[in-house]
């Protein structure tokens, strides 16, 4: 394990976010102890393996990438500085960047082959709703957490509130469940317990949970193991569930 500088504050370079925007990262602090930036570490390793790459700057490495990647050719450090970042593809030094990745599909200029589009027939979720499991559960993420908390649970957030079963207020009233009440959520594969949270943005018949708090609420006990026949993507977003009040469950038990 090599002590590396924190790239967001102790090194020079670039960062690309989820909307393909490339932005400059500027060194604000010197790395502590023997920590060094990634370029220095890689060049020293290359030298030990018999290849002298010299001592390139972050800008020189970026310029080499621009020469090899047509999508980044127009993204000089100067332009990134002046414009606050650019979105790839950015083909030339006067290209404005690409707001929509496949915008060229609607462009009248000839910029290479068009991306192929395939029409497919709609295939509904594998698991059907019925009287026993009448609610569709979809799973996803919340803003303050990332997956199961490996990268985020060590930090406090005013947005974090633990796992909940998010329901439309209409569904809450229909099933006689109060906002904040703990309930049993069951699918054809298992059951878990979680408090209800009313969410007015959800349409009736649709519920939402996350996968962030598996140590507390094992949401994926409910999800189905079906996969898309073409992509292999798991169908975590469409399980059929029912909701039982805990006092009713206790009475049956």
N, C-alpha and C positions, 0 to 999 in steps of 0.2 A: 504494500500500500504506500503510495507516494503522497506526501503532503502537498496538496494543490491549493492555489488561491481561489477564493470565492469569486466566481466569474461575474457576479452582478455588481461588485463594488471594489474588487482588488485587482482587476485586470481590464485591459482594453479589448474591444471587439464589437461584435454585433449580436443581436438576439432577434429571432423570428417568432412572432406570435401566431395565434390560431387563425387570424384573418390574413396570413401571409405577409404581414407588414414587417419589413426588416428595419431595425432601429439601431442606432449607435449605443454602445455601452462604454462608459468612461471610467477610468480608474479613479476612485475617490480616496482609497486607503492603501497603504503598503501591506502586503501579506505578512502575517506574524511568523516569527521563527524561521524555519527552513522552508516554509511553503513558497511555491513558485507557480507562475502561470502555466497553463497547459502547453503553450507553444514552446516555452523553454524546456519543459520536461520532455516533450516529444523529440525536440531537436537533440537533446543530450542523449536520449535513448538511441536515436539514429546514429549519432556519432560513435557510441559504444559498439554498435553493430556494423560499423565500417562505412557509414554514409554521412558525409559532412554537409548538412543543410544550411550551414552558416547560422546567423542570428537574425532571422527575419522579424520584422515588426508585425503587429496584428493587421495593419493596413496592407502590408505586402502579401500576407497570406490571403486576405480577402480579395485582393486584386488577382491573385492566381486562380481563386475560385471563380471570379467573374470571367476570366479568360476561358475557363473550361465549361461553365454553365451558361448557356444562352438565356436562361430565365433571369439571370442576375447581371447580365452584361452592363446594363445602364445604371447600376447602383454604386456609383463611386462614393467614397467617404464624404466628399464635398457635397454631393447631392443629398445624401442621407442627413448630413448636418443641416443643410439649408431648408430641407422640406420636412424635417421631423420624421423621416422614414418614408419608405416606398413599398408598395405591394408587388411581389413578383407574380407573373412574368413582367420583366422590365427589360426590353430587348436592346435599347440604344440609349445614348447619353441624353437624348431629348424626349425619350418615352416617359409618359406621366405615371407609369405603373398601371396595374390592372385591378380595378375595383372589384369586378366579378371574375372569378377564375376562368369561366368558360364564356366570357363576354364575346370572344371572337366568333362564337356561333351565330351571333346576330350582326357581326361587323360586315360591312360591304367590301372592306379591303381584303385582299388575298393575303392571309398570314399563315399559310400552311394548311394541312389537311384538317377537315372538321372532325370533331370528336364523334364517334359513332353513338347513335341513340337506338335503343331497342324498346319496342312496346311489349309489355308483358300483361298477362291477364291478372286481375286482382285475385289474390288467394287469401281468404279470411283467416283469422287465428285458428290454430289447430284445435284449441280447447273451446268448446261451445258453452255459452251461458245457459243455465236451466233453473228450475225452481229451487234446486238444492244449492247451487252456486251461481247466484244471480248478478254478481258484481264483477266488473273487469278490473284487475289490478295491473297497473304499470309501474315499473321501478326505474329509478334514475338517481341523479345526484343533486345536492344542494350547493349553493354558492360557496359556503364557508368550509366545506369538507371535500376531501379527495379520496375516492374509493373507500378503503377500510381504515383510513386515518393514519397510515404509515407516514405520510408527509405533512399531516395537519393536526393530529390529535395532541401533539406536544405544545400547541399554541392555543391560548384562549381566544374566543371569538364571541362578541355580543350576539351574533346571529345563531350560534349553536344552541340547540334545544333538545338534543337527543332524538331517538326514533319516534315517529308517530305514524298512525294510519290517517292520511289526509283524505277527507271526505267532503263531498258537496253538502252544504247545510240542508238541502232538500232531502238527501239520503239519510242524514242524521235524524231528521224529524220523522222520516218514513219508517225507520227501524227503531225509533224510540231511544236513540243513543245521544247522550249529552256531549258537548264539546269538552274534552279533557277526560272523559270516562275511559277506563281501561277495559278492553274487550278481547275476546278470542277471535283470531282471524284464521280461517281454515281453507285449504284447497284440497284437491284430490290426493295430495302427497303428504300433507302434514298440517300442523297447527302451531301458531305462535300467539303471544299476547303483546299488545301495545296500546298506548293511549290514543284516543281519537283526537284529531285536530280538524276543525272546520276550515275549509278553503273554498271561498266563493268563486275562485277561478276554475274549479273543477266542474265539469258537467255532471248531472245526475247519472249514476250507473258506473262512474269511473272513480277508482281509488288510486292513491299514490303512496309508495314507500321508497326508502333509499336502501342502499347496501352499506352505509357508512358504519353502522354500529353492530356488527355481527356478534361481538362478544356479549351484547345485551339482548338483541333481537335478531334471530337468524332468518332474515327475510327470504333468503334463497331456499329455505325449506318449502316455500310456497310455489316457487317458479317452476315452469315446465321445462323438460329436457329436449323438447322438439327443436330442430334447427331448420334454417332455410335450405331448400334442396340445391340451390345454386351457389350461394355464398358460404354456407356452413354457419352463418350467424345464429347464435342461440336465441330462442324466443322468450327472453326474460321480460319482455314488455307486455305480455298478453296472457296472464293467468286468470282463471275463473276462481272466485273466492266467495265465501259467505262470512257474515259477521254475527257472532253470538254474544249476548250480554253475559257477563261472568256469573251473575246470580242465577240466570236461567241454566247455565252449564252446570253449576253446583247442584241445582235442584234435580236435574236429570241424573247426575252422578250419584 
